[in-house]
Amino acid sequence: MSAITRISSNTPWEPVAGYSRLVRAGDIVAVSGTTATDERGIIVGAGQMYVQARQALINIRTALERAGLSLGHVIRTRMFVTDIARFAEAARAHKEFFSDFPPACSMVEVRRLVNPDMLIEIEADAYAGAGAKSGSDRAPAIDAADAKPKLVRSPKAKAKTAKKPIVIAKKPAAKKSSRKK
């Protein structure tokens, strides 16, 4: 059995709730729900979903780097937001960090987070096994929101997604009754 490694970010909540920022068990890496706090645990970007999402992703990247990994190792993210109507702001930040290696992702609206100034909390799962493709470690530029994700498709996938006519099935006409009234 492989060792389990726990990495703390030294935020004030870890000892109170008894959790680690990142836990690595063999090739599986889990990053706890991460919010927009700076190195002192102070919330960054009050009222700004995009700024908070970006800071949370920077914090996730920092935790991964401490474990010897990059954002390219991330296979899944979960975003918990307090206002799903602000989806585009959170999605923009996520895309800036993951456009070259998009993970599976979910965004869920929650009633509130541990502090009322927090608008988003993000979890990440990563794979650190042999042959895991790592991505870029550079911080994305803020204007990278317009970058298109680079998805690599196999020839079979390309053939399956080729433009095909859309067929809409029509309801069969109701048969008239031959019975006499």
HUZIDA-V687209 format. One record per run of one state. SS is the DSSP state (@ for helix, = for strand, . for the rest). FROM is the first residue (numbers start at 1). LEN is the number of residues. Records with the same first field share a line. If there is no record, write none. Layout:
SS: FROM-LEN ; FROM-LEN
//
This chain:
.: 1-3 ; 8-4 ; 18-4 ; 26-2 ; 35-2 ; 38-5 ; 44-5 ; 67-4 ; 82-2 ; 99-5 ; 110-10 ; 128-14 ; 147-8 ; 161-21
=: 4-4 ; 22-4 ; 28-7 ; 37-1 ; 43-1 ; 74-8 ; 104-6 ; 120-8
@: 12-6 ; 49-18 ; 71-3 ; 84-15 ; 142-5 ; 155-6
//
